[in-house]
């Protein structure tokens, strides 16, 4: 399973929206959660309420200035903006978007563009075995040690421990200490007695 | 017959259920038993004192994943009906679904390796505890707040926004358990293990749709109600 990606689609036409959603559902590289915004007046409200990673929007609905403003607003600047245009659009407006899709793109083209964006987002995601250090950290986490205690015990900085824990969560897709405990026991990294002590 | 459109009050209840068997759960949470012959959705709802519009909105939202803006006239939904639905749904998860999965898990987990079974059951129990807290919060804080709003009283210290901000996805951790079992657990009891995995898959789907109804139906209705009460 991959990281969850929230994609908002602001497009009034139900046919176009439905078509895009259909394509997004075929993408297997990311776990995509879709937020539909048929009513453009609800755009900001919806984006604030459902934190989105990607916004697919018809540039004719908002224009250059609105996107420019959104990109500089502290709440919305982490979003990646994708233009979805069904008519000629001027290059200056399109230039402000992170990616653009036309309704005549092929299914493959659209999917590739979205996957590329999603990957930019999770560039840190690497799929490989756990390192020895990461295994050591799991063993301490399941014993109930705090990040600070782990750092002291293994002579690392707290910051490094946090980075390791993030990488572990990404590699295993296990985010809770309880989940790591089950993992550790199944993989014989620790025994139940170690934890109870 | 494959249906593209939405269900209407004049459709037969039996058609709705046969075409979408997961709606059995919705029906029983509204307090409607099976055995309704050839009655239409509206007739069955009236007979069981269920608000038909609320029933249809929930059903169509779960089947199509989309609200029909045309049907969304303010105040059309019966909030008490919706609350009954949500409360019954809580009882179902806490009193039936989650305990059933727990006893199936105990049965299927290899008793020869007690360490693994203990760890998995402990994880599961922690999870259920979390779901319980989540649902108790709604029962003890959110629903009474809505009751007083319906009575025209506005609590100065609480808003539906507060609920939105802390309403987390309760199905995530259950998916984690499923992933751990699939990736790392090997057992001889294939059929039994598959059966409990199917249960976990469908239960996390149900929990997700339960949350979906709260976020997409209850929350907008309550913010509208808040605005109305404020105006008065």
Interface residues (C-beta under 8 A of the other chain):
Chain A: X1 X36 X38 X39 X49 X173 X174 X175 X176 X178 X179 X181 X182 X183 X185 X186 X187 X191 X192
Chain B: X66 X69 X115 X116 X118 X119 X120 X122 X123 X126 X127 X164 X172 X173 X175 X176 X177 X179 X180 X184 X185
